[in-house]
Amino acid sequence: MKQHLIDIYAKLLEHFGPRGWWPARTRFEVCVGAVLTQNTAWRNVERAIGNLRSARALTPHSILALPDESLAQLIRPAGYFNIKTRRLKALVAFLDAEGGPTLRGFDSWPDMELREALLGVYGVGPETADSILLYALGRPFFVVDAYTRRIAARLGLTSPKADYDELQRFFCEHLPVDIALYNDFHAQLVILGNSYCHPRPLCPGCPLNALCPKIVL
């Protein structure tokens, strides 16, 4: 299974090239994006982050100082803006208090202790926590999302009913512990899901066609 997963990654990499994900200028911006991307497309997140940048509000101090109504309007393109305002402020308050403006305060935290602390923040679930851990803080946590679940099930790697922890454990147990690999592999699954592996899949041209048993779920 380990070699099979590496073969899958190699085909995706050959087809799509390195993804360079997560697109952000700072580690803090990755954290902001991890909240804003909940239940929305990335293009909407880019608009919301653009609004924050234009308003000079893409720092912990600025976000915490903004009235909720003002912050909600800036992040409105990301959807669920009132809920995300509360979630974003809760996360930023935690990051600022524990990690500082550059998040360097987290460098000495053990991986699992940091993950548990993030999961204790209002509005932060496993996918958001692991996105922050992997993409912002460089910790070896494989991110699982709807694309990961759909593709893994269709390839016959995991059960369609597998929960988040099961899916994450599968990838971590069958891949080398390599942050760069976790990063790009997840990004490759995202672009595959966006390009071919839709709810109604576009199998012709898919780079995994030869490896897929054509399980349509």
C-alpha positions in Angstrom: 0.0 0.0 0.0 2.9 2.4 0.7 4.2 2.1 -2.8 0.7 2.4 -4.2 0.2 5.7 -2.5 3.6 6.9 -3.7 2.6 5.9 -7.3 -0.7 7.8 -6.9 1.2 10.9 -5.8 3.8 10.5 -8.6 1.1 10.5 -11.3 -0.6 13.5 -9.8 2.7 15.4 -9.6 3.5 14.5 -13.2 0.1 15.7 -14.4 -0.4 18.9 -12.3 3.2 19.8 -11.3 4.1 21.1 -7.8 1.2 23.0 -6.3 3.0 25.5 -4.1 0.1 25.4 -1.6 -0.9 27.2 0.7 -0.9 30.6 -1.1 -0.1 33.2 1.6 2.4 35.8 2.4 2.8 35.0 6.1 2.1 32.1 8.5 -0.5 34.3 10.2 -2.3 34.7 6.8 -2.4 31.0 6.5 -4.2 30.8 9.8 -6.7 33.4 8.8 -7.4 31.6 5.5 -7.9 28.3 7.3 -10.9 29.8 9.1 -12.2 31.7 6.1 -12.1 28.7 3.8 -14.6 26.7 5.9 -17.5 25.8 3.7 -16.5 28.1 0.8 -14.4 28.1 -2.4 -10.9 29.5 -2.2 -11.6 32.3 -4.7 -14.0 33.7 -2.1 -11.3 33.5 0.6 -8.9 35.4 -1.7 -11.4 38.2 -1.9 -11.9 38.4 1.8 -8.2 38.4 2.5 -7.8 41.1 -0.1 -10.3 43.2 1.8 -8.4 42.7 5.0 -5.1 43.6 3.4 -6.5 46.7 1.7 -8.0 47.8 5.1 -4.5 47.2 6.7 -6.3 44.7 9.0 -4.3 41.5 8.4 -2.5 41.5 11.7 -3.6 40.0 15.1 -3.9 43.5 16.7 -5.9 44.9 13.8 -8.4 42.0 13.7 -8.9 42.0 17.4 -9.4 45.8 17.5 -12.0 45.9 14.7 -15.6 46.0 15.8 -17.4 42.7 14.9 -19.6 44.5 12.3 -16.6 46.0 10.5 -14.7 42.7 10.4 -17.8 40.9 9.2 -18.1 43.3 6.2 -14.5 42.8 5.3 -14.7 39.0 5.3 -18.2 38.9 3.8 -17.1 37.3 0.5 -16.1 34.2 2.4 -19.7 33.6 3.4 -21.1 32.9 6.9 -19.4 36.1 7.8 -21.0 36.6 11.2 -20.1 33.1 12.3 -16.6 33.4 10.9 -16.1 36.8 12.6 -16.5 35.1 16.0 -14.4 32.1 14.9 -11.6 34.3 13.5 -11.4 36.5 16.5 -11.3 33.5 18.8 -8.4 31.9 16.8 -6.5 35.2 16.5 -6.8 35.8 20.3 -5.4 32.4 20.9 -2.6 32.8 18.4 -1.6 36.2 19.7 -1.7 35.2 23.3 0.3 32.0 22.9 2.3 32.4 19.7 2.8 36.1 19.4 2.6 38.1 16.1 5.0 35.8 14.2 3.7 32.6 15.9 7.3 31.8 17.1 5.9 31.2 20.5 4.6 27.8 19.2 8.0 26.5 18.1 8.7 24.7 21.4 5.2 23.2 21.7 5.0 19.4 21.2 2.9 18.5 18.2 0.0 16.8 19.9 -0.2 19.4 22.7 -0.4 22.1 20.1 -3.1 20.3 18.1 -5.2 19.7 21.3 -4.9 23.4 22.1 -6.1 24.5 18.6 -9.0 22.1 18.8 -10.0 23.8 22.1 -10.4 27.1 20.3 -14.0 28.1 19.3 -14.8 27.1 15.7 -11.6 25.1 15.1 -12.2 21.6 14.0 -9.7 18.9 12.9 -9.4 20.1 9.3 -8.8 23.7 10.3 -6.4 22.7 13.1 -4.4 20.4 10.8 -4.3 23.0 8.0 -2.8 25.5 10.5 -0.4 22.9 11.8 0.8 21.7 8.4 0.8 24.8 6.3 1.5 27.6 8.9 3.5 25.8 11.6 5.3 23.0 9.6 4.0 20.1 11.7 3.5 16.6 10.2 -0.3 16.3 10.1 -2.0 15.2 6.9 -5.0 17.3 6.1 -8.2 15.6 5.3 -11.1 17.3 3.5 -14.0 16.4 1.3 -11.8 15.8 -1.7 -9.5 13.5 0.3 -12.5 11.5 1.5 -14.1 11.2 -2.0 -10.9 10.3 -3.9 -9.7 7.8 -1.3 -13.1 6.0 -1.3 -13.3 5.9 -5.1 -9.7 4.5 -5.4 -10.7 1.8 -2.9 -8.2 3.0 -0.4 -10.6 3.6 2.5 -14.3 3.1 3.3 -16.7 5.9 2.2 -17.8 5.9 5.9 -14.3 6.4 7.3 -14.2 9.4 9.7 -11.6 12.1 9.8 -9.2 10.3 12.2 -9.4 7.1 10.2 -8.5 8.8 7.0 -5.7 10.8 8.5 -4.3 7.7 10.1 -4.4 5.8 6.8 -2.3 8.5 5.0 0.1 9.0 7.9 0.7 5.2 8.3 1.3 4.6 4.6 3.4 7.6 3.8 6.9 8.7 5.0 6.7 11.3 7.7 7.6 14.2 5.4 6.0 17.6 5.8 6.7 18.7 2.2 5.1 15.4 0.9 2.0 15.8 3.2 1.7 19.4 2.0 1.9 18.7 -1.8 0.0 15.4 -1.7 -3.0 17.1 -0.1 -2.8 19.9 -2.6 -2.7 17.4 -5.4 -5.8 15.8 -4.2 -7.5 19.2 -4.0 -6.7 20.0 -7.6 -7.7 16.5 -8.7 -11.1 17.0 -7.0 -11.5 20.4 -8.6 -10.6 19.2 -12.0 -11.8 15.7 -12.4 -13.1 13.9 -9.3 -16.3 15.8 -9.0 -19.4 14.3 -7.4 -20.2 13.4 -11.0 -16.6 12.5 -12.0 -14.9 13.4 -15.3 -13.0 10.2 -15.7 -11.6 10.8 -19.2 -8.2 12.5 -18.9 -7.9 11.9 -15.2 -4.3 11.1 -14.3 -5.4 8.3 -12.0 -7.6 6.6 -14.5 -5.3 3.5 -14.7 -5.2 3.1 -11.0 -8.9 3.7 -10.3 -11.4 0.8 -10.0 -14.1 3.3 -11.1 -16.0 3.2 -7.9 -18.5 6.1 -8.2 -19.7 7.3 -4.8 
